[in-house]
Amino acid sequence: GPGAQALFLAKRWQLLNRPFLISYMAVAPTGPPRILETQQFAEICKRYLWTIKTPVGLQINFSCSNCGVDIPPIIEELQESLCILAKLGIPLVPKFNLTMPPEMAAEIAAHPYCDAICQTNAIHWREMADLIDWDGLFGKNAESPLKKYGGGALSGKPLLPLLVDWVVATRAAGLKKPIHAGGGI
């Protein structure tokens, strides 16, 4: 997108009259630059969040398949990001895809600045081939129509049974906070 500052200056968020989540993702290829991006994003938010008159939260995306960044689930980096963004004083909701192990999601959700978990983001193209019938859905050896945007991904109805299993496993792993579950729902 055009960046956080441009979106705040466009003033569309300020016109909203119902609570909403701003979705954010650092797109640098490695951990330290992603942390720096998150710090810069937090500074921009500090300047402009007060102009939004309705309750707002932050969905922190850690697994977008279409931005050309493959981010491994590094708990320390996620926790550092939550600490940086907690200074904004708004709800924080990390977002993942179904490759996030349920035990790791429960550990992240236990962080004092994590208010909920969002699941599911799209699955990288041809990932989880043991659980997803890629050839049946798209044809043998088909390439993603979104390949030029970072590889492409799958979302929607085919993920619903996997999502249900993930939510059950994550609750069994001890996650007590709310789960924003999507993907086929």
PLY file of the C-alpha trace (Angstrom):
ply
format ascii 1.0
element vertex 185
property float x
property float y
property float z
element edge 184
property int vertex1
property int vertex2
end_header
0.00 0.00 0.00
0.95 3.62 0.09
2.21 3.41 3.69
0.77 4.22 7.09
1.35 7.96 6.99
-0.37 8.29 3.60
-3.31 6.27 4.88
-3.67 8.43 7.98
-3.41 11.59 5.88
-6.10 10.33 3.47
-8.46 10.61 6.49
-10.68 7.68 5.48
-10.08 5.98 8.82
-11.17 9.16 10.58
-14.55 8.95 8.81
-15.33 5.48 10.14
-17.89 5.33 12.93
-17.53 1.66 13.95
-14.57 -0.03 15.66
-12.02 -1.54 13.27
-8.56 -3.08 13.07
-5.68 -1.56 11.14
-3.66 -4.32 9.49
0.12 -3.87 9.60
3.06 -5.97 8.43
6.77 -5.20 8.41
8.13 -6.39 5.07
11.91 -6.20 5.55
13.61 -9.53 4.81
15.28 -10.03 8.21
14.47 -9.58 11.90
16.37 -6.40 12.92
15.10 -4.33 9.97
11.55 -5.61 10.63
11.85 -4.42 14.24
13.04 -1.01 12.98
10.04 -0.88 10.60
7.74 -1.66 13.52
9.30 1.13 15.60
8.81 3.58 12.71
5.21 2.43 12.24
4.56 2.93 15.97
5.90 6.50 15.74
3.57 7.29 12.83
0.64 5.82 14.77
1.48 7.91 17.84
1.21 11.04 15.67
-2.15 10.18 14.10
-4.16 7.65 16.15
-5.73 10.44 18.20
-7.46 11.68 15.01
-9.51 8.47 14.79
-12.69 8.94 16.84
-13.85 5.32 17.05
-12.14 2.44 18.90
-9.34 0.95 16.84
-7.00 -2.01 17.25
-3.99 -3.31 15.39
-3.76 -6.60 13.52
-0.06 -7.41 13.18
0.42 -9.66 10.17
3.27 -12.16 10.49
2.53 -14.43 7.53
1.36 -12.70 4.34
1.91 -14.97 1.35
1.60 -12.24 -1.26
4.17 -9.68 -0.16
7.29 -11.61 -1.18
8.46 -11.99 2.42
8.73 -15.35 4.12
8.78 -14.70 7.85
9.49 -17.63 10.13
7.55 -17.62 13.39
10.28 -16.31 15.71
8.74 -15.87 19.14
11.33 -13.38 20.38
10.74 -11.09 17.39
6.98 -11.33 17.81
7.24 -10.52 21.50
9.52 -7.55 20.81
7.03 -6.26 18.23
4.19 -6.56 20.76
6.23 -4.60 23.34
6.95 -1.82 20.82
3.32 -1.56 19.69
1.86 -1.84 23.22
2.90 1.79 23.77
0.05 2.76 21.43
-2.47 1.69 24.07
-4.74 -0.15 21.61
-5.65 -3.86 21.28
-2.97 -5.94 19.53
-3.89 -9.00 17.47
-1.05 -10.99 15.82
-2.16 -12.70 12.60
-0.80 -16.02 11.32
-1.56 -18.80 8.89
-2.17 -22.48 9.58
1.53 -23.35 9.51
1.82 -21.70 12.96
2.08 -24.61 15.43
-0.76 -24.49 17.98
1.70 -24.64 20.90
3.59 -21.64 19.54
0.34 -19.69 19.06
-0.60 -20.43 22.69
2.82 -19.21 23.84
2.47 -15.98 21.84
-1.07 -15.43 23.12
0.21 -15.72 26.69
2.23 -12.52 26.17
0.69 -9.72 28.29
0.37 -7.38 25.28
-1.37 -9.91 23.02
-5.13 -9.33 23.16
-6.22 -12.01 20.67
-4.88 -14.17 17.82
-6.06 -13.89 14.20
-6.06 -17.10 12.22
-6.01 -17.63 9.23
-3.94 -15.87 6.69
-3.57 -17.47 3.28
-1.38 -20.55 2.86
1.67 -20.15 0.61
1.14 -21.65 -2.81
1.59 -25.46 -2.71
2.36 -25.46 1.02
0.80 -28.13 3.28
0.49 -30.45 0.28
-0.19 -33.41 2.58
-3.42 -31.71 3.73
-4.49 -29.63 0.71
-5.40 -31.15 -2.67
-3.67 -28.48 -4.78
-3.91 -30.49 -8.02
-7.62 -31.15 -7.44
-8.28 -27.48 -6.77
-6.15 -25.92 -9.51
-4.93 -28.65 -11.86
-1.68 -30.55 -12.01
1.37 -28.30 -11.60
-0.68 -25.10 -11.99
1.02 -21.86 -11.03
-0.61 -19.25 -8.87
-2.31 -16.41 -10.73
-0.72 -14.18 -8.05
2.82 -15.47 -8.61
4.02 -12.07 -9.81
2.98 -10.55 -6.44
5.20 -12.71 -4.27
4.17 -16.29 -4.94
0.46 -16.51 -4.40
-1.56 -18.37 -1.85
-4.77 -20.20 -1.01
-7.52 -18.88 1.23
-11.21 -19.51 1.63
-13.39 -22.60 1.80
-10.72 -25.31 1.28
-9.05 -24.16 4.51
-12.14 -24.44 6.72
-11.60 -28.03 7.97
-7.92 -27.28 8.63
-8.87 -24.09 10.47
-11.36 -25.93 12.69
-8.71 -28.54 13.56
-6.17 -25.77 14.30
-8.55 -23.92 16.64
-9.34 -27.14 18.55
-5.62 -28.02 18.82
-4.71 -24.49 19.89
-7.35 -24.42 22.62
-6.05 -27.83 23.77
-2.53 -26.32 23.85
-3.76 -23.76 26.37
-4.69 -20.67 24.35
-7.34 -18.84 26.39
-7.58 -15.50 24.57
-10.01 -14.81 21.71
-9.26 -16.24 18.28
-10.42 -14.32 15.21
-10.90 -17.34 12.94
-11.33 -16.93 9.19
-10.73 -18.86 6.02
-13.78 -20.51 4.55
-16.15 -18.96 7.07
0 1
1 2
2 3
3 4
4 5
5 6
6 7
7 8
8 9
9 10
10 11
11 12
12 13
13 14
14 15
15 16
16 17
17 18
18 19
19 20
20 21
21 22
22 23
23 24
24 25
25 26
26 27
27 28
28 29
29 30
30 31
31 32
32 33
33 34
34 35
35 36
36 37
37 38
38 39
39 40
40 41
41 42
42 43
43 44
44 45
45 46
46 47
47 48
48 49
49 50
50 51
51 52
52 53
53 54
54 55
55 56
56 57
57 58
58 59
59 60
60 61
61 62
62 63
63 64
64 65
65 66
66 67
67 68
68 69
69 70
70 71
71 72
72 73
73 74
74 75
75 76
76 77
77 78
78 79
79 80
80 81
81 82
82 83
83 84
84 85
85 86
86 87
87 88
88 89
89 90
90 91
91 92
92 93
93 94
94 95
95 96
96 97
97 98
98 99
99 100
100 101
101 102
102 103
103 104
104 105
105 106
106 107
107 108
108 109
109 110
110 111
111 112
112 113
113 114
114 115
115 116
116 117
117 118
118 119
119 120
120 121
121 122
122 123
123 124
124 125
125 126
126 127
127 128
128 129
129 130
130 131
131 132
132 133
133 134
134 135
135 136
136 137
137 138
138 139
139 140
140 141
141 142
142 143
143 144
144 145
145 146
146 147
147 148
148 149
149 150
150 151
151 152
152 153
153 154
154 155
155 156
156 157
157 158
158 159
159 160
160 161
161 162
162 163
163 164
164 165
165 166
166 167
167 168
168 169
169 170
170 171
171 172
172 173
173 174
174 175
175 176
176 177
177 178
178 179
179 180
180 181
181 182
182 183
183 184
